[in-house]
């Protein structure tokens, strides 16, 4: 006997507590957290798509940088040609 209850009564109380804990746990798992699991899966999928998009953007930026650098070189060459033509038109003096 403990606190006026027999060991069988304590075992019954413990069984009821364990059962109620299991029921509450299942309630939270399927009713409360179930919808969140679907939302988390959608969020993970969206993050995956976002990462793919960012990867594509990085590739595009790299390609654009190459094109800009090429255009910059071409512009420098044109500038030099214009200076040479200007020099020749003025008779060799700047």
C-alpha positions as CSV (number, residue, x, y, z in Angstrom):
1,X,0.0,0.0,0.0
2,X,1.2,3.5,-0.9
3,X,-0.7,6.6,-0.1
4,X,-3.7,4.5,0.8
5,X,-3.8,2.7,-2.6
6,X,-2.9,-0.8,-3.4
7,X,-0.3,-1.8,-6.0
8,X,-3.1,-2.9,-8.3
9,X,-4.8,0.4,-8.1
10,X,-1.5,2.2,-8.8
11,X,-1.0,-0.1,-11.8
12,X,-4.5,0.8,-13.0
13,X,-3.8,4.5,-12.6
14,X,-0.5,4.2,-14.5
15,X,-2.2,2.3,-17.3
16,X,-4.9,5.0,-17.6
17,X,-2.3,7.7,-17.7
18,X,-0.2,5.9,-20.3
19,X,-3.4,5.3,-22.4
20,X,-4.5,8.9,-22.2
21,X,-1.0,10.1,-23.1
22,X,-1.1,7.8,-26.2
23,X,-4.5,9.2,-27.2
24,X,-3.4,12.8,-26.8
25,X,-0.2,12.0,-28.7
26,X,-2.1,10.5,-31.6
27,X,-4.5,13.5,-31.5
28,X,-1.6,15.9,-31.9
29,X,0.2,13.8,-34.5
30,X,-2.7,13.4,-36.9
31,X,-5.1,16.3,-36.2
32,X,-2.8,19.1,-35.1
33,X,0.5,18.4,-36.8
34,X,-0.8,16.5,-39.8
35,X,-1.7,19.6,-41.9
36,X,1.7,21.1,-41.0
37,X,3.5,18.1,-42.4
38,X,1.8,18.7,-45.8
39,X,2.7,22.4,-45.6
40,X,6.3,21.5,-44.7
41,X,6.5,19.2,-47.7
42,X,5.2,22.0,-50.0
43,X,7.7,24.4,-48.4
44,X,10.6,22.0,-49.1
45,X,9.4,21.5,-52.7
46,X,9.2,25.3,-53.1
47,X,12.7,25.7,-51.7
48,X,14.0,23.1,-54.1
49,X,12.4,25.0,-57.0
50,X,13.8,28.3,-55.7
51,X,17.3,26.8,-55.5
52,X,17.0,25.6,-59.1
53,X,15.9,29.0,-60.2
54,X,18.8,30.7,-58.4
55,X,21.2,28.2,-60.1
56,X,19.8,29.2,-63.5
57,X,20.0,32.9,-62.6
58,X,23.7,32.5,-61.6
59,X,24.4,30.8,-65.0
60,X,22.6,33.6,-66.8
61,X,24.5,36.2,-64.9
62,X,27.8,34.5,-65.8
63,X,26.8,34.4,-69.4
64,X,25.8,38.1,-69.3
65,X,29.1,39.0,-67.7
66,X,30.9,37.3,-70.6
67,X,28.8,39.2,-73.1
68,X,29.3,42.5,-71.4
69,X,33.1,42.0,-71.2
70,X,33.1,41.1,-75.0
71,X,31.1,44.3,-75.7
72,X,33.4,46.3,-73.6
73,X,36.4,45.1,-75.5
74,X,34.7,45.8,-78.8
75,X,33.7,49.3,-77.6
76,X,37.4,49.9,-76.7
77,X,38.5,48.8,-80.2
78,X,35.9,51.1,-81.8
79,X,37.0,54.0,-79.6
80,X,40.6,53.4,-80.7
81,X,39.6,53.3,-84.3
82,X,37.6,56.5,-84.0
83,X,40.6,58.2,-82.4
84,X,42.8,57.0,-85.2
85,X,40.4,58.3,-87.8
86,X,40.1,61.6,-86.0
87,X,43.9,61.8,-85.9
88,X,44.2,61.1,-89.6
89,X,41.5,63.6,-90.5
90,X,43.3,66.4,-88.6
91,X,46.5,65.6,-90.4
92,X,48.3,63.8,-87.7
93,X,47.8,66.2,-84.8
94,X,45.5,65.9,-81.8
